[in-house]
Amino acid sequence: MSYSVGQVAGFAGVTVRTLHHYDEIGLLVPSERSHAGHRRYGDADLDRLQQVLFYRELGFPLDQVAALLDDPDTDPRAHLRRQHELLTARITRLQEMAAAVETAMEARKMGINLTPEEKFEVFGDKDPEEHAQEAQERWGGTDAYAESQRRAARYTKDDWKRMQAEVADWGERYDALMAAGEAATGERAVAMAEEHRQHITKWFYECTFEIHQGLAEMYVSDERFKEFYDSMRPGLAEHLRDAIRANAARQQ
C-alpha cells in the first residue's frame, strides 16, 4: 500500500511543499515513484514522518532530526522512549506555565494606574503592583493579561474603590457564612464562589470555571494569596477553594 504526496500531507497535517522539502534535503525520501515520477509513500515512510514531526514539535532543527533518525545505533523503540520522555517533560513545563499564568492573572487584579498615594489610600498597606512587573515580563502576550490591562487602564480611583468595596462586602458575607457553619459544598457557599468568579469576569478578564479552579488551588498553595483570603477569616482560602470546586462540578 502506498500513498500520494497529497494524501500523506492530509494525514500528517503538513503541506505538500513541506514534504517536497523533506525529500530534497534527504530527511524523508519516498520509497517509491509512480510511472510518471510522482512520489509514493509506504508505511515505513509514514513511520519516519511521524518521528520527524515528533522531533520538530519538540523544537529540534531538521539537521538534528536527520542525525537522530539516521543513527545506526538507535532503534525505533529508543526514539519513542526519548520522545515520550521529552514530551512528558514538556507537558509538565506547560502545566507549570499554565499555573503561573493563572497566578499572574490573579495578581494583575491588584495592579492599578494610580499615583502611589492613591494606591495606598485605596488598598491600605498592600502594594497593589507587587507582582505586576513579573506578570508583564512573563505573560504580557496572553489574551487574558491584555484584557486585564485594557480594562484596568481606564478605571478611575472611584472605580477601584467600588471594586474594593465589593471585595470587602463579599469577604464579610463569606466570613458570616463560615461562622454559621455552612459547608463549602452548601448552597450559599457555592453561590458565593460563583459570585467570586463573576467578580473577576466583571472587573478583569473572562474567568472560566477551569481558570477559576486553577485560581482556587493557588489561593491555598501560594502564601501571598492565602494570606489575603485568610485575613478575612482564618481557613477561608481552603473553604473557598472547596466551594469553587463544588461550583465547577455543578456545571459539568
Buried (B, 14 or more C-beta within 10 A) or exposed (E): EBBBBEEBBEEBEBEBEBBEBBBEEEBBEBBEEEEEEEBBBBEEBBEBBBBBBBBBEBEBEBEEBBEBBEEEEEEEEEBEEBBEEBEEEEEEEEEEEEBBBBBBBBBBBBBBBBEEEBBBEBBEEBEBBEBBEEBBEBBEEBEBBEBBBEBBEEBEBEBBBEBBEBBEEBBEEBEEBBEEEBBBBBEBBBEBBBBBBEBBEEBBBEBBBEBBBBBBBBBBEBEBBBEBBBEBBEEBBBBBBBBBBBBBEEEE
